[in-house]
Amino acid sequence: MEKPQRNWDTKRVQKAQRLAKISQLMTGKYVETDQIITVLEALIAPGDKVVLEGDNQKQASFLSQSLEQVNPEKVNNLHMIMSSISRPEHLNIFERQIASKIDFSYAGAQSVRVAQMIEDGKMKLGDIHTYLELYGRLFIDLIPNVVLVAADKADKAGNLYTGFNTEETPTIVEAAAFKDGIVIVQVNEVVDELPRIDIPAGWVDVVVPADKPYELEALFTRDPQNITELQILMAMMAIKGIYAEHGVQSLNHGIGFNTAAIELLLPTYGESLGLKGKIAKNWALNPHPTIIPAIESGWVESIHSFGGAPNMGHNPGGRRHSTPAWQSLRDEEKPLGKGQKLVVQMVETYGSNKKPVFVETLDALAVQEQASLANAPVMIYSEDTTHIVTEEGIAYLYKATSKEQRQAAIAAIGGVTPLGMTSTKESLDQLRQAGIVKLPEDLGIKRSDAKRSLLAAQTIDDLVEWSDGLYQPPMKFRTWS
C-alpha cells in the first residue's frame, strides 16, 4: 500500500503566503510607519495566537496602539498572550472584538477592568500563569502565529539591539521564529551599526520605525527617601535573623521598599556585622537602582537581570543541587530529608490601605470563582513560605511542627491586627524559647537603632552619585535643586 504524501512545511508555506501580501510595501525587512495598520491587517488572521509585548517595564506601545485600530471585520477573535496587561489598548482590543481570549501573568493597574470584562463576557480567560509557565507554553501549546515586540535600534539588515531593557523580547521572538510564526518589531531608531546584536535579522520578518520611542515604566525604581524606619527595622531583622543565620548567598528580591531597605543596608549595617563576602553575593534581580551602593562597594559578585520575574516562591521537589542556605532547612532526623528553598514574606501588619494584611480568606478564591478558573491564582502557598517578617519580629515557619503552631507563630508577629490580638504572652514566650519566633531583642537589635541614617543612599541623587553618574533616573524621579 502506497504511503500517503504528507506536507511537512505547512506553517512555512502559510507564512510565505502571508508575507507575500505585503511584499509591495516592504523595502528589505522594513515597512513605512504609516503603513503599519495595513500590514497588521494582512499578516494577522482571525483566530491567531498573538503575543503583544507588554512586559513589566517595556511596552510595544506603537504596535499595541496600531492593533487597536485594525478593522475588526478583517482581524478578530484573536487569542492574546501577554505577560503583563499594562495599557488601556491592551483591553480596548477586546471591547472592539478584535481579540476574544487571553492568557497572561500580571494585570497591575488594569486588573479591575480585566475582572469586569471577564464578568461581562467580553474577555475569555485562558489562564493566569507564573511568568515561566507562560514563556514555557510559548514553545509547547501556546505557539504564537504572530508576535509584536519592541527594540531600541535596528540596522539596515534587520538585526536588533534591545538596549538596557531587553526583558522578554528574545524569548518571545524565538518562540515564533523557530515555529514559522511572523515576527513584527517596532524600533526607536534605524542605524548603520548596532552597539551589539541581541536578535539576528534571520529571526525577524518585519521592522517598522515607531512614531515615538516605546513606553517604558520604571516599575522597579524605589526612591530611598520613601523608606520608613519601620521598614529599616524589618530589613535589619532580615539581614541578621535570616540572611546571616542561614548563610544566604544566592537570592532574589521583590520590588518593595522593605527589600530596597535591605539592599541599602548591606554596605552599612551588613558591613558592621562583618557579613561582606558571606551573604548576598549572587542575585537574580530585576533592575533595582537601590542595589547600586551594594554593587559599588563590592558586595555583589553577579546579577542576572530578568524582565518578568519567574515565580520564586516555589520549592521544586526534584532539586538536587545544594547550598548552605537550602541545606540549613533540612530535617536531619529523616534519612531522605532534603533542604528547602527560603521563601521570606516581608509585610507590615497593616498595609498602605490601613487594612490588616493577615486575613481569613484570600481574594484569590473570589477571583477563581469569578473567572471560572480551575485553580485559585495563589502565587505562593503556605507550605513553601519559610519565614514571615513584620515590624514585630520574625516567624520561622519551617520550624513549626503543626498547623496550630504555625498559626500561633504568625499571630505572635501580627501586631494589633485581629489575628495578632489572639496571641498570648504565654504562647509568645513558648515560641521564643523554641526559636520559632524571634523579636528584635532576641536578635540583639535595638529598635531605636533603625534610623534612616543607616541607609547607604537616602535619595535618588545619592544613587546617581554612587554610580559616578552612570545611573540616569527617569524624569519623574529626578530632582532639580
C-alpha positions as CSV (number, residue, x, y, z in Angstrom):
1,M,0.0,0.0,0.0
2,E,1.4,3.3,-1.0
3,K,2.1,5.7,1.9
4,P,0.1,8.9,1.6
5,Q,2.0,12.1,0.9
6,R,2.5,14.4,3.8
7,N,3.2,18.1,3.6
8,W,5.8,18.9,6.4
9,D,6.1,22.6,5.7
10,T,2.6,23.8,6.1
11,K,3.4,26.6,8.5
12,R,6.3,27.7,6.4
13,V,4.1,27.9,3.3
14,Q,1.4,29.8,5.2
15,K,3.9,32.3,6.5
16,A,5.3,32.9,3.0
17,Q,1.7,33.4,1.7
18,R,1.0,36.0,4.4
19,L,4.3,37.9,3.8
20,A,3.6,37.9,0.1
21,K,0.5,40.1,0.7
22,I,2.8,42.9,1.9
23,S,5.7,42.4,-0.4
24,Q,4.9,45.6,-2.3
25,L,5.1,47.6,1.0
26,M,8.4,46.3,2.1
27,T,12.0,47.5,1.5
28,G,14.1,44.6,2.7
29,K,12.5,43.9,6.0
30,Y,11.2,47.5,6.5
31,V,7.7,49.0,6.1
32,E,6.9,52.6,6.5
33,T,5.5,53.8,9.8
34,D,2.2,54.9,8.3
35,Q,1.6,51.5,6.7
36,I,1.6,49.5,9.9
37,I,-2.2,49.1,10.2
38,T,-2.4,47.8,6.6
39,V,0.5,45.4,7.4
40,L,-1.2,44.1,10.6
41,E,-4.5,43.5,8.7
42,A,-2.6,41.5,6.1
43,L,-0.4,39.4,8.4
44,I,-2.8,38.6,11.3
45,A,-5.6,36.2,10.6
46,P,-8.8,35.7,12.6
47,G,-8.3,33.3,15.5
48,D,-4.5,33.7,15.5
49,K,-2.5,33.4,18.7
50,V,-0.7,36.8,19.1
51,V,1.9,37.8,21.6
52,L,1.9,41.5,22.2
53,E,4.9,42.6,24.2
54,G,3.6,44.1,27.4
55,D,6.4,43.4,29.8
56,N,6.8,44.7,33.3
57,Q,8.7,47.8,32.1
58,K,8.9,47.8,28.3
59,Q,5.8,48.2,26.2
60,A,5.5,47.7,22.4
61,S,3.2,50.8,22.6
62,F,3.2,51.8,18.9
63,L,2.2,48.3,17.8
64,S,-0.4,48.0,20.6
65,Q,-2.0,51.3,19.6
66,S,-1.9,50.2,15.9
67,L,-3.5,46.8,16.7
68,E,-6.4,48.7,18.3
69,Q,-7.0,50.5,15.0
70,V,-7.3,47.5,12.7
71,N,-10.6,46.7,11.1
72,P,-12.5,44.1,13.3
73,E,-14.1,42.6,10.1
74,K,-10.6,41.7,9.0
75,V,-8.9,40.9,12.3
76,N,-10.9,39.3,15.0
77,N,-11.2,36.5,17.6
78,L,-7.6,36.8,18.4
79,H,-6.1,34.8,21.3
80,M,-3.8,37.2,23.0
81,I,-0.8,36.1,25.0
82,M,0.8,38.7,27.3
83,S,3.0,38.6,30.3
84,S,1.6,41.9,31.6
85,I,-1.6,43.7,30.8
86,S,-0.4,47.2,31.3
87,R,-2.1,49.7,28.9
88,P,-5.7,50.7,28.0
89,E,-5.4,49.5,24.4
90,H,-4.5,46.0,25.7
91,L,-8.1,45.8,26.7
92,N,-9.6,48.1,24.1
93,I,-9.0,45.4,21.5
94,F,-11.4,43.2,23.4
95,E,-14.0,46.0,23.5
96,R,-13.7,46.3,19.7
97,Q,-13.9,42.5,19.3
98,I,-10.5,42.3,17.7
99,A,-9.5,39.8,20.5
100,S,-11.6,37.4,22.4
101,K,-9.3,35.3,24.7
102,I,-6.2,36.0,26.8
103,D,-3.5,34.1,28.7
104,F,-1.4,36.3,30.9
105,S,0.6,36.6,34.1
106,Y,0.0,40.1,35.6
107,A,-2.6,42.8,35.2
108,G,-1.5,45.6,37.7
109,A,-3.2,48.9,37.0
110,Q,-5.6,47.2,34.5
111,S,-6.7,44.4,37.0
112,V,-10.1,45.9,37.9
113,R,-11.0,46.4,34.3
114,V,-9.8,42.9,33.4
115,A,-12.1,41.4,36.2
116,Q,-15.0,43.4,34.9
117,M,-14.5,42.4,31.3
118,I,-14.3,38.7,32.3
119,E,-17.5,39.1,34.3
120,D,-19.3,40.9,31.4
121,G,-18.2,38.1,29.0
122,K,-16.1,40.5,26.8
123,M,-13.0,38.6,27.6
124,K,-12.5,34.8,27.8
125,L,-9.7,33.8,30.1
126,G,-7.3,31.0,29.2
127,D,-5.4,31.0,32.4
128,I,-3.3,33.2,34.8
129,H,0.3,31.9,34.8
130,T,3.5,32.4,36.5
131,Y,5.9,34.1,34.1
132,L,8.0,30.9,33.5
133,E,4.8,28.9,32.8
134,L,3.7,31.4,30.2
135,Y,7.1,31.6,28.4
136,G,7.4,27.8,28.5
137,R,4.0,27.3,26.9
138,L,5.0,29.6,24.0
139,F,7.2,26.7,22.9
140,I,4.7,23.9,23.6
141,D,1.0,24.6,23.4
142,L,0.6,28.4,23.0
143,I,2.9,28.7,20.0
144,P,2.2,32.1,18.5
145,N,1.3,32.8,14.9
146,V,2.4,36.4,15.2
147,V,4.4,38.4,17.8
148,L,4.6,42.1,18.2
149,V,7.7,43.3,20.1
150,A,9.9,46.4,20.6
151,A,13.6,47.1,20.3
152,D,15.8,50.1,20.7
153,K,17.6,50.0,17.4
154,A,17.8,48.0,14.1
155,D,20.4,48.1,11.4
156,K,19.5,48.0,7.7
157,A,19.5,44.2,7.6
158,G,17.0,44.0,10.4
159,N,19.4,42.9,13.2
160,L,18.1,44.2,16.6
161,Y,19.6,45.9,19.6
162,T,17.3,45.7,22.6
163,G,19.3,48.1,24.8
164,F,19.0,48.2,28.6
165,N,15.5,46.8,28.7
166,T,15.7,43.5,26.9
167,E,13.2,41.9,29.2
168,E,11.3,39.0,27.3
169,T,11.9,40.1,23.7
170,P,14.4,37.3,22.8
171,T,12.2,34.6,24.2
172,I,9.1,35.9,22.5
173,V,10.9,36.2,19.2
174,E,12.5,32.8,19.4
175,A,9.2,31.1,20.1
176,A,7.7,32.5,16.9
177,A,10.8,32.4,14.6
178,F,11.6,28.7,15.2
179,K,8.0,27.7,14.5
180,D,7.4,29.7,11.4
181,G,5.5,32.4,13.1
182,I,5.7,36.1,12.0
183,V,7.9,38.5,14.0
184,I,7.0,42.2,13.7
185,V,9.2,44.6,15.5
186,Q,8.8,48.3,16.3
187,V,12.1,50.2,16.7
188,N,13.0,53.5,18.0
189,E,15.8,54.1,15.6
190,V,17.4,52.7,12.4
191,V,21.2,52.9,12.4
192,D,24.1,51.8,10.3
193,E,25.9,49.9,13.0
194,L,24.5,48.4,16.3
195,P,26.2,48.5,19.7
196,R,25.6,44.7,19.7
197,I,23.3,42.3,18.0
198,D,20.8,40.9,20.5
199,I,18.4,39.3,18.0
200,P,19.6,38.3,14.5
201,A,17.8,39.5,11.4
202,G,17.1,35.9,10.4
203,W,14.6,35.8,13.2
204,V,12.8,39.0,12.2
205,D,10.2,39.4,9.4
206,V,9.0,43.0,9.6
207,V,10.6,46.1,11.1
208,V,8.7,49.3,11.4
209,P,10.2,52.6,12.8
210,A,7.8,53.7,15.5
211,D,6.3,57.2,15.6
212,K,7.9,57.7,19.0
213,P,10.0,55.6,21.4
214,Y,8.3,52.7,23.1
215,E,6.7,53.4,26.5
216,L,8.9,52.5,29.5
217,E,7.6,52.3,33.0
218,A,10.3,52.3,35.7
219,L,8.4,49.6,37.7
220,F,11.4,48.6,39.7
221,T,12.6,52.0,40.8
222,R,12.1,52.8,44.5
223,D,13.0,56.2,45.8
224,P,15.1,55.8,49.0
225,Q,13.6,58.9,50.6
226,N,10.3,56.9,50.9
227,I,11.8,54.1,53.0
228,T,10.4,54.3,56.6
229,E,12.2,53.5,59.8
230,L,9.8,50.5,60.3
231,Q,11.0,49.1,57.0
232,I,14.6,49.7,58.1
233,L,13.9,47.7,61.3
234,M,12.5,44.9,59.3
235,A,15.5,44.9,56.9
236,M,17.8,44.7,59.9
237,M,16.0,41.7,61.2
238,A,16.1,40.0,57.8
239,I,19.8,40.6,57.4
240,K,20.8,39.4,60.8
241,G,18.0,36.9,61.6
242,I,17.7,35.2,58.1
243,Y,20.5,36.1,55.7
244,A,23.3,35.8,58.2
245,E,21.7,32.9,60.1
246,H,21.2,30.8,57.0
247,G,24.2,32.0,55.0
248,V,22.1,33.2,52.1
249,Q,24.4,33.9,49.2
250,S,22.1,33.5,46.1
251,L,18.8,35.3,46.2
252,N,16.0,37.2,44.6
253,H,14.3,40.4,45.9
254,G,10.8,41.7,45.2
255,I,10.4,45.3,44.4
256,G,9.0,46.6,47.7
257,F,10.5,49.3,50.0
258,N,11.3,46.6,52.5
259,T,13.7,44.8,50.2
260,A,15.1,48.2,49.0
261,A,15.9,48.9,52.6
262,I,17.9,45.6,52.8
263,E,19.9,46.5,49.7
264,L,20.7,49.9,51.1
265,L,21.7,48.5,54.5
266,L,24.2,45.9,53.1
267,P,27.1,48.5,52.8
268,T,26.4,49.9,56.2
269,Y,24.6,47.6,58.7
270,G,25.7,44.5,56.9
271,E,29.3,45.8,56.9
272,S,29.1,46.4,60.7
273,L,28.1,42.8,61.2
274,G,31.1,41.6,59.2
275,L,28.9,39.9,56.6
276,K,30.6,41.1,53.4
277,G,31.5,38.1,51.3
278,K,29.4,35.8,53.4
279,I,25.9,36.7,52.3
280,A,24.0,38.3,49.3
281,K,26.7,37.7,46.7
282,N,24.8,36.3,43.7
283,W,21.5,37.9,42.6
284,A,18.6,37.0,40.3
285,L,17.2,40.5,40.3
286,N,15.2,42.9,38.2
287,P,17.0,46.2,37.7
288,H,16.7,47.8,41.2
289,P,18.6,51.1,41.4
290,T,18.8,50.6,45.2
291,I,21.3,47.8,44.6
292,I,23.8,50.3,43.2
293,P,25.6,51.0,46.5
294,A,26.0,47.3,47.2
295,I,27.5,46.8,43.7
296,E,29.8,49.8,44.0
297,S,31.0,48.8,47.5
298,G,31.9,45.2,46.4
299,W,29.1,43.2,48.0
300,V,27.6,41.9,44.7
301,E,29.6,39.4,42.6
302,S,26.9,38.7,40.0
303,I,23.5,39.8,38.9
304,H,21.1,38.1,36.4
305,S,18.5,40.7,35.5
306,F,15.4,39.1,34.0
307,G,12.4,41.1,33.0
308,G,9.2,39.5,34.2
309,A,10.0,37.7,37.3
310,P,9.5,34.0,37.4
311,N,7.7,32.5,40.4
312,M,10.5,32.5,43.0
313,G,8.1,31.3,45.8
314,H,8.3,27.6,45.0
315,N,10.3,24.6,46.2
316,P,10.8,22.1,43.3
317,G,10.7,18.6,44.7
318,G,13.3,17.3,42.2
319,R,16.0,19.7,43.2
320,R,19.4,18.1,43.7
321,H,22.0,20.8,43.9
322,S,22.6,22.1,47.4
323,T,23.6,25.4,49.0
324,P,24.3,26.2,52.7
325,A,21.0,28.1,52.9
326,W,18.9,25.4,51.3
327,Q,20.6,22.7,53.4
328,S,20.1,24.7,56.6
329,L,16.3,23.8,56.5
330,R,16.9,20.1,56.2
331,D,15.3,17.8,58.7
332,E,18.4,15.8,59.8
333,E,16.3,13.1,61.5
334,K,14.9,11.9,58.2
335,P,17.3,9.7,56.1
336,L,15.9,11.0,52.9
337,G,15.4,14.5,54.3
338,K,16.3,17.4,52.0
339,G,16.7,21.1,52.2
340,Q,14.2,23.7,51.4
341,K,14.3,27.0,49.5
342,L,14.0,30.0,51.7
343,V,10.8,31.9,50.8
344,V,10.6,35.0,53.0
345,Q,7.5,37.2,53.1
346,M,8.1,40.8,54.4
347,V,5.0,42.7,55.4
348,E,3.9,45.4,57.7
349,T,1.0,44.3,59.8
350,Y,-1.2,47.0,58.3
351,G,-0.9,47.7,54.6
352,S,-0.9,51.1,52.8
353,N,-4.7,50.8,52.7
354,K,-4.8,50.7,56.5
355,K,-6.2,47.2,56.4
356,P,-4.7,44.2,58.2
357,V,-2.5,42.1,55.9
358,F,-3.4,38.8,57.8
359,V,-6.8,37.7,56.6
360,E,-9.1,34.7,57.0
361,T,-9.7,34.2,53.2
362,L,-7.6,35.2,50.2
363,D,-9.1,37.3,47.4
364,A,-7.8,34.6,45.1
365,L,-10.8,32.4,45.9
366,A,-13.2,35.1,44.7
367,V,-11.1,35.5,41.5
368,Q,-11.2,31.8,40.9
369,E,-15.0,31.8,41.1
370,Q,-15.5,34.9,39.1
371,A,-13.2,33.9,36.3
372,S,-14.1,30.2,36.4
373,L,-10.5,29.2,36.9
374,A,-9.6,25.5,37.6
375,N,-7.3,26.7,40.4
376,A,-7.2,29.7,42.7
377,P,-4.4,32.1,41.4
378,V,-2.3,31.7,44.5
379,M,1.3,32.9,44.0
380,I,3.0,31.3,47.0
381,Y,1.5,28.5,49.0
382,S,1.8,28.3,52.8
383,E,3.9,25.1,52.7
384,D,6.5,27.0,50.7
385,T,6.7,30.0,52.9
386,T,9.6,29.5,55.3
387,H,9.7,32.9,57.1
388,I,7.5,35.9,57.7
389,V,9.0,39.2,58.8
390,T,6.9,42.0,60.2
391,E,7.8,45.1,62.3
392,E,7.1,42.9,65.4
393,G,9.6,40.1,64.6
394,I,10.3,37.0,62.6
395,A,8.3,33.8,62.4
396,Y,10.5,30.9,61.4
397,L,7.6,28.9,60.0
398,Y,9.7,26.0,58.8
399,K,10.4,25.1,62.4
400,A,6.7,24.8,63.3
401,T,5.6,21.2,63.9
402,S,1.9,21.6,63.4
403,K,-0.6,23.8,61.6
404,E,-1.7,25.2,65.0
405,Q,1.9,26.1,66.0
406,R,2.4,27.7,62.6
407,Q,-0.7,29.9,63.0
408,A,0.4,30.8,66.6
409,A,3.8,32.0,65.2
410,I,2.1,34.2,62.7
411,A,-0.2,35.6,65.3
412,A,2.8,36.3,67.6
413,I,4.2,38.8,65.0
414,G,0.7,40.0,63.9
415,G,0.8,43.2,66.0
416,V,-2.6,44.7,66.7
417,T,-4.4,43.0,63.8
418,P,-7.3,40.8,64.7
419,L,-5.1,37.8,64.3
420,G,-2.3,39.3,66.3
421,M,-4.6,40.1,69.2
422,T,-5.3,36.4,69.6
423,S,-1.6,35.8,70.6
424,T,-1.0,35.5,74.4
425,K,2.2,36.2,76.4
426,E,2.4,32.5,77.3
427,S,2.3,31.4,73.7
428,L,4.8,34.1,72.6
429,D,7.2,33.0,75.4
430,Q,7.0,29.4,74.3
431,L,7.5,30.2,70.7
432,R,10.5,32.4,71.5
433,Q,12.0,29.7,73.7
434,A,11.6,27.2,70.8
435,G,13.2,29.6,68.4
436,I,10.1,29.7,66.2
437,V,9.6,33.4,66.8
438,K,12.3,36.0,67.3
439,L,11.7,39.6,68.3
440,P,14.3,42.3,67.5
441,E,15.5,42.0,71.1
442,D,16.2,38.2,70.6
443,L,18.5,39.2,67.6
444,G,20.4,41.8,69.6
445,I,18.7,44.6,67.6
446,K,17.7,47.8,69.2
447,R,14.5,49.3,67.7
448,S,15.9,52.7,68.3
449,D,18.8,52.0,66.0
450,A,16.6,51.7,63.0
451,K,17.3,55.1,61.6
452,R,17.3,56.5,58.0
453,S,20.9,57.5,58.6
454,L,21.8,53.8,58.2
455,L,20.8,53.8,54.6
456,A,23.7,53.9,52.1
457,A,21.7,56.2,49.9
458,Q,18.8,58.4,51.1
459,T,17.8,59.9,47.8
460,I,17.8,59.2,44.1
461,D,20.6,61.8,43.8
462,D,22.7,59.7,46.2
463,L,22.2,56.7,43.9
464,V,23.4,58.8,40.9
465,E,26.5,59.8,43.0
466,W,27.2,56.2,44.0
467,S,27.2,55.3,40.3
468,D,29.6,58.1,39.3
469,G,26.8,59.4,37.1
470,L,26.2,56.2,35.2
471,Y,22.7,55.8,36.6
472,Q,20.3,58.2,34.8
473,P,17.0,58.1,36.7
474,P,13.7,58.5,34.9
475,M,12.5,62.1,34.7
476,K,9.8,61.7,37.4
477,F,12.5,60.6,39.9
478,R,14.9,63.5,39.3
479,T,15.3,66.5,41.5
480,W,16.5,69.9,40.3
481,S,17.6,71.5,43.5
